[in-house]
Amino acid sequence: MYKLLRQILFLFPPERVHYLSMNALRFLRRTGVGKIIAALYYPKGDHHFTAFGIRFPNRVGLGAGFDKNARYLRELQLLGFGFVETGTITPLPQAGNDKPRLFRLPKDKALINRMGFNNDGVKVIADRLKSWKEQKCSSGLIIGGNIGKNKATPNEDAWKDYEVCFKELHPYVDYFVVNVSSPNTPGLRELQEKESLRKILTHLQVINRQQAQQRPLLLKIAPDLSLEQIDDVIDLALEIKLDGLVATNTTISREGLLTDKRKTDAIGAGGLSGKPLEKKSTEVVRYICEKTKGKIPVIASGGIFTGADAKEKTDAGALLVQVWTGFIYEGPGIVKSICKTISIQ
Ligand SMILES: Cc1cc2nc3c(=O)[nH]c(=O)nc-3n(C[C@H](O)[C@H](O)[C@H](O)COP(=O)(O)O)c2cc1C
């Protein structure tokens, strides 16, 4: 059924279809069809899982960048997601890069994007999350706040942007992810260097300790880091007692694609996600988990389409998994289907 719908959806520009589909889902929910959607797609049975001291309804989350502005939380909850990572959120609103900036590579079951942190800005999103919390409609859905810096902020001042976002969102999110690994903000990935990371992360930890309730703080890393760079991240994470890592973001590599090179050349710069990223991101997860003997909890992201894909990530040591491109290709049944395979093991 979704395969047919996908064929139709794929006839239209990806970014437009994204909002069209989510708005259609919202319309259906408002006209009272929500219960039917949940009956179809919400995973049956008890899949609760505790990580970072948080009780997740299940281990399957939606990766950052899908609901950048926290506008579709109820709809995503109906589809069974255990957690949704909103963002990346920056202090000031941003339009992002020029369109088109999202491309499908159907032969590879992949996407390329150079969105560039388009978002409503932290104030608007914090307000939205506040009313979501107040309406008590969350019923267990866990919200992650993925935070970044504005494009115009120089890297030396990046820590201030992370601080603004962290403070504004602190009352309304359950955990934080510091994003320094998106390829679409010029220079951002340089912040993955150990001393830059130390400055940003330790500063946020100090602010965190001053709050009545602390939020787990995680770091999201790129799949393109060298082993030396991953070792640096691991050393730092252990030293400063970071709560966890999200591995991985999209890749800048175009290796091994089935799609014609002329097509990918014409698309140009951007982060590649989906099936071509799967192996690389599993390797990163496995490397971190083996090297630290599981001391650093990991959320796996990259090329997860099926229960078997998710199991590969949990076998590699990940506690939780996130989908994004897989959701586009597999459709609304993805959470239910993965939960069947990676329920409490
Ligand atoms: C269109 C698009 C936008 C994204 N935006 C963000 C973002 O704003 N912040 C972030 O940390 N990751 C972002 N990502 C990366 C995803 O969260 C995820 O880590 C990556 O796509 C790998 O997972 P996948 O293969 O399941 O898609 C984005 C991915 C896509 C496809």
The ligand as an SDF file (V2000), in Angstrom:
LIG
                    3D

 31 33  0  0  0  0  0  0  0  0999 V2000
   16.6510   16.3650    5.0470 C   0  0  0  0  0  0  0  0  0  0  0  0
   17.4940   16.0360    6.2450 C   0  0  0  0  0  0  0  0  0  0  0  0
   17.7030   17.0160    7.2100 C   0  0  0  0  0  0  0  0  0  0  0  0
   18.5000   16.7330    8.3160 C   0  0  0  0  0  0  0  0  0  0  0  0
   18.6820   17.7050    9.2530 N   0  0  0  0  0  0  0  0  0  0  0  0
   19.4140   17.4310   10.3510 C   0  0  0  0  0  0  0  0  0  0  0  0
   19.5870   18.4170   11.3550 C   0  0  0  0  0  0  0  0  0  0  0  0
   19.0540   19.5320   11.2680 O   0  0  0  0  0  0  0  0  0  0  0  0
   20.3640   18.0910   12.4270 N   0  0  0  0  0  0  0  0  0  0  0  0
   20.9450   16.8690   12.5740 C   0  0  0  0  0  0  0  0  0  0  0  0
   21.6120   16.6300   13.5800 O   0  0  0  0  0  0  0  0  0  0  0  0
   20.7870   15.9140   11.6400 N   0  0  0  0  0  0  0  0  0  0  0  0
   20.0410   16.1650   10.5460 C   0  0  0  0  0  0  0  0  0  0  0  0
   19.8730   15.1990    9.6000 N   0  0  0  0  0  0  0  0  0  0  0  0
   20.5580   13.8950    9.7690 C   0  0  0  0  0  0  0  0  0  0  0  0
   19.6220   12.8280   10.3270 C   0  0  0  0  0  0  0  0  0  0  0  0
   19.1630   13.1610   11.6030 O   0  0  0  0  0  0  0  0  0  0  0  0
   20.3460   11.4660   10.3920 C   0  0  0  0  0  0  0  0  0  0  0  0
   21.3730   11.5220   11.3570 O   0  0  0  0  0  0  0  0  0  0  0  0
   20.9450   11.0490    9.0480 C   0  0  0  0  0  0  0  0  0  0  0  0
   20.0650   11.3450    7.9950 O   0  0  0  0  0  0  0  0  0  0  0  0
   21.2870    9.5600    9.0100 C   0  0  0  0  0  0  0  0  0  0  0  0
   20.1610    8.7740    9.2220 O   0  0  0  0  0  0  0  0  0  0  0  0
   19.3130    8.0990    8.0200 P   0  0  0  0  0  0  0  0  0  0  0  0
   20.2600    7.3640    7.1490 O   0  0  0  0  0  0  0  0  0  0  0  0
   18.3240    7.2370    8.7270 O   0  0  0  0  0  0  0  0  0  0  0  0
   18.6390    9.2220    7.3110 O   0  0  0  0  0  0  0  0  0  0  0  0
   19.0840   15.4490    8.4750 C   0  0  0  0  0  0  0  0  0  0  0  0
   18.8500   14.4630    7.4990 C   0  0  0  0  0  0  0  0  0  0  0  0
   18.0540   14.7370    6.4060 C   0  0  0  0  0  0  0  0  0  0  0  0
   17.8230   13.6590    5.3820 C   0  0  0  0  0  0  0  0  0  0  0  0
  1  2  1  0
  2  3  1  0
  2 30  2  0
  3  4  2  0
  4  5  1  0
  4 28  1  0
  5  6  2  0
  6  7  1  0
  6 13  1  0
  7  8  2  0
  7  9  1  0
  9 10  1  0
 10 11  2  0
 10 12  1  0
 12 13  2  0
 13 14  1  0
 14 15  1  0
 14 28  1  0
 15 16  1  0
 16 17  1  0
 16 18  1  0
 18 19  1  0
 18 20  1  0
 20 21  1  0
 20 22  1  0
 22 23  1  0
 23 24  1  0
 24 25  2  0
 24 26  1  0
 24 27  1  0
 28 29  2  0
 29 30  1  0
 30 31  1  0
M  END
$$$$
